[in-house]
Amino acid sequence: MTVYSYLVSFFIPFVAGAAFFSLRSLNEGESKRSGQRKTPGWNCGRCGHPTCARFVEAVASNEPVWGACPFDEGFGRGKPGDGAVPEKTAVVRCSGVEGAAAPSYTYTGQRRCRVAIVYFDGHRVCPDACLGFGDCAEACPNGAIRIEDGIAVVVPERCTACGICVSSCPKLLIDIVPLDSRFIACRSRAPASKKRLSCSAGCDACRICEHHSMNGEFSVHDNLAAVNPSAKGEWQAISDKCPRSVIRPADRRSRRTASADTGKKDRMERQQGKASDV
């Protein structure tokens, strides 16, 4: 056998093997890319993997998958904006819109919450007020938070409950709650007399909700109303009795409605007061 024959017998299997593995890698890559198109690419972590790409790799390699992608086309959950809403959503526990939350001074610095909080804990009298500069909106990978009337507002139909916004808020005002639940849009536990001076829209611990909670739906602790999620009762009827409209459903589309309702109640109370004086 000549040297040429030895070379041919050696290189043919080598070339064939390289071609086989290249084709296999190409097919796997195409499979992963195909799977990647089914995931949003937001790396929210709800599937248990750090990135969408890692989730696709785990599925393609038949590795244990701890959770399913809530927006994978194979699970029929769709994606934000097409009507598919996950079972949880973020909420911002503050109702101090412009004109309701009293300012403590005029802030002229960088419009970032984490910067503004360094100066006297923010520019609002209430220490638990939303600063409204949108650190959470900037951090949200889904565009599910926007600033309205000076405070952050969550758009539930776009929220995936990934929790990134929770850690982005220096005031710790954002919670993840069940979509069909209610929450108190206030976190201040200051005395009611102090709260009334700092914000006209916060919970003033009037106990009206507690008084009407025949099944323990609401209670008041440390100057703040609290929701009992295990209770069964007339949630909407009790919520409507709140004079400051701070008891809100998690799937509320806009805080403007609540702000308008609060303003309407304030105007009606002032008119009744004037009528009684006459």
C-alpha positions in Angstrom: 0.0 0.0 0.0 1.3 3.4 -1.0 1.6 6.5 1.1 -1.3 8.0 -0.9 -3.5 5.0 0.0 -2.7 5.5 3.7 -3.6 9.2 3.5 -6.8 8.5 1.8 -7.8 5.7 4.2 -7.1 8.1 7.1 -8.8 11.3 5.9 -12.0 9.8 4.4 -13.3 8.7 7.8 -12.1 12.0 9.4 -13.9 14.1 6.8 -17.1 12.0 7.0 -17.1 12.3 10.8 -16.6 16.0 10.7 -19.4 16.4 8.1 -21.8 14.3 10.3 -21.2 16.3 13.4 -21.4 19.6 11.6 -24.7 18.7 10.1 -25.9 17.5 13.5 -24.9 20.8 15.1 -26.6 22.7 12.3 -29.8 20.8 12.9 -29.6 21.3 16.6 -28.9 25.0 16.2 -31.9 25.4 13.8 -34.0 23.5 16.3 -32.9 25.8 19.1 -33.5 28.9 17.0 -37.0 27.6 16.1 -37.7 27.1 19.8 -36.2 30.5 20.7 -38.9 32.1 18.4 -41.5 30.6 20.7 -40.1 32.3 23.8 -40.2 36.1 24.3 -36.5 36.5 25.1 -37.2 38.5 28.2 -35.2 36.2 30.5 -37.8 36.6 33.3 -36.8 33.4 35.0 -40.3 32.0 35.6 -39.4 28.7 33.9 -36.6 28.2 36.4 -33.7 28.9 34.0 -31.7 32.1 34.0 -32.3 32.9 30.3 -34.8 31.9 27.5 -31.9 30.4 25.5 -31.0 28.1 28.4 -34.7 27.0 28.7 -34.7 26.1 25.0 -31.5 24.2 25.3 -32.9 22.2 28.3 -36.0 21.3 26.3 -34.0 20.4 23.2 -31.6 18.2 25.3 -34.4 16.5 27.2 -33.1 17.9 30.5 -35.3 18.3 33.6 -37.4 21.4 33.1 -38.7 22.8 36.4 -41.3 25.1 34.9 -42.9 25.9 31.6 -42.5 29.2 29.8 -45.8 31.0 30.3 -45.5 32.5 26.9 -44.4 29.5 24.9 -46.7 29.0 21.9 -46.9 25.3 22.8 -48.6 26.2 26.0 -51.1 28.5 24.4 -50.4 31.4 26.7 -49.5 33.8 24.0 -47.6 37.0 24.8 -48.3 40.4 26.4 -50.7 42.5 24.4 -52.7 39.7 22.8 -55.1 39.2 25.7 -53.2 36.4 27.4 -52.7 37.4 31.0 -50.7 35.4 33.6 -52.2 34.6 37.0 -50.1 37.2 38.9 -49.2 40.8 38.3 -47.2 43.5 40.0 -48.9 46.3 41.8 -47.6 49.6 43.1 -48.8 50.4 46.7 -49.1 54.1 46.4 -51.9 56.4 45.4 -50.1 59.7 45.9 -50.7 61.3 42.5 -49.8 64.8 41.7 -51.8 67.2 43.9 -52.4 64.5 46.5 -48.9 63.8 47.8 -47.5 66.9 49.4 -43.9 67.9 48.3 -41.4 68.5 51.0 -39.1 70.6 48.8 -38.4 71.3 45.1 -36.1 68.6 43.7 -34.0 69.7 40.8 -31.5 66.8 40.7 -31.2 63.8 38.4 -34.6 62.3 37.7 -33.9 58.9 39.1 -35.6 57.4 42.2 -32.3 55.9 43.5 -30.6 59.3 43.3 -33.5 61.4 44.6 -33.9 59.1 47.7 -30.4 60.1 48.9 -31.6 63.7 49.5 -33.8 63.6 52.6 -35.4 60.3 51.6 -37.1 61.9 48.5 -39.0 65.1 47.8 -42.4 64.1 49.2 -43.5 64.5 52.8 -44.7 60.9 53.0 -41.7 58.7 53.4 -43.6 55.8 51.6 -44.6 57.8 48.6 -43.7 56.9 45.0 -41.1 59.4 43.7 -42.4 59.0 40.1 -39.1 59.1 38.2 -39.6 55.6 36.7 -36.7 53.4 37.8 -39.2 50.6 37.8 -40.5 51.5 34.3 -36.9 51.5 33.0 -36.1 48.2 34.6 -39.3 46.4 33.3 -38.4 44.3 30.3 -42.0 44.2 29.0 -42.9 47.8 29.1 -45.6 47.0 31.7 -45.0 50.1 33.9 -45.6 53.7 33.0 -45.7 57.0 34.9 -49.1 58.6 35.2 -49.9 61.6 37.3 -46.5 61.4 39.0 -46.7 57.8 40.1 -45.9 54.4 38.7 -48.8 52.4 37.2 -48.7 48.8 36.1 -50.4 47.6 32.9 -51.5 44.1 33.9 -52.0 42.8 30.4 -48.3 43.3 29.7 -47.0 42.2 33.2 -45.4 38.7 33.5 -44.9 39.0 37.2 -41.1 38.5 36.7 -40.4 40.5 39.8 -37.6 42.7 38.3 -39.5 45.8 39.2 -39.8 44.8 42.9 -36.0 45.1 43.4 -35.8 48.2 41.3 -38.0 50.3 43.6 -35.9 52.0 46.4 -39.1 52.6 48.4 -40.1 48.9 48.3 -43.6 49.8 47.0 -44.1 47.1 44.5 -45.6 43.7 45.3 -46.4 40.6 43.2 -50.0 39.6 43.9 -52.7 37.2 42.3 -54.4 38.9 39.4 -57.9 38.3 40.9 -57.0 39.8 44.3 -57.2 43.2 45.8 -54.5 45.3 47.4 -54.1 48.4 49.5 -52.6 51.2 47.4 -50.7 52.7 50.4 -47.9 51.4 52.5 -47.6 54.2 55.1 -48.1 53.2 58.8 -47.8 56.7 60.1 -50.6 58.0 62.4 -53.7 59.0 60.6 -53.3 62.7 61.6 -49.8 62.8 60.1 -51.0 60.9 56.9 -53.7 63.4 56.3 -51.2 66.2 56.2 -48.8 64.4 53.9 -51.2 62.8 51.4 -54.9 63.3 50.7 -55.2 59.9 48.9 -53.5 57.5 51.3 -55.2 55.1 53.8 -56.1 57.0 56.9 -57.1 53.9 58.9 -60.7 55.0 59.2 -61.7 51.3 59.7 -64.8 51.6 57.4 -63.6 48.5 55.5 -63.0 46.6 58.7 -66.5 47.5 60.0 -68.2 46.1 56.9 -66.0 43.0 56.7 -68.5 40.4 58.0 -66.2 37.6 56.9 -62.9 39.1 57.9 -62.1 40.4 54.4 -60.2 43.5 55.7 -58.6 44.5 58.9 -56.6 47.5 60.2 -53.2 47.0 61.8 -50.6 49.7 62.7 -52.6 52.5 61.0 -53.0 50.6 57.7 -55.7 48.5 56.2 -54.8 44.9 55.2 -56.4 42.3 52.9 -57.2 38.8 54.1 -56.8 36.8 50.9 -58.3 33.6 52.4 -61.6 35.3 53.3 -64.7 34.9 51.1 -67.1 37.9 50.9 -68.4 41.0 49.2 -65.0 42.4 48.1 -66.4 44.9 45.6 -69.1 46.2 47.9 -66.7 46.8 50.7 -64.1 48.3 48.3 -66.6 50.8 47.1 -67.2 52.1 50.6 -63.5 53.2 51.0 -63.7 57.0 51.2 -60.2 57.3 49.6 -60.5 54.5 47.0 -57.2 52.8 48.2 -58.7 49.3 48.0 -58.1 48.3 44.4 -58.3 45.3 42.2 -54.9 44.1 41.0 -56.2 44.1 37.4 -57.2 47.8 37.4 -56.2 49.2 34.1 -55.5 52.7 35.2 -55.2 54.7 38.4 -56.8 57.7 36.8 -60.2 56.3 37.5 -59.4 55.9 41.2 -57.9 59.4 41.3 -61.1 60.8 39.7 -63.3 58.9 42.1 -61.3 60.3 45.1 -61.5 63.9 43.7 -65.2 63.5 43.2 -65.8 62.3 46.8 -63.7 65.2 48.1 -65.8 67.7 46.0 -69.0 66.2 47.2 -67.9 66.4 50.9 -66.9 70.1 50.5 -70.3 70.9 48.9 -72.1 69.1 51.6 -70.1 71.0 54.2 -70.9 74.3 52.6 -74.6 73.4 52.4 -74.7 72.6 56.1 -73.0 75.9 57.0 -75.7 77.9 55.2 
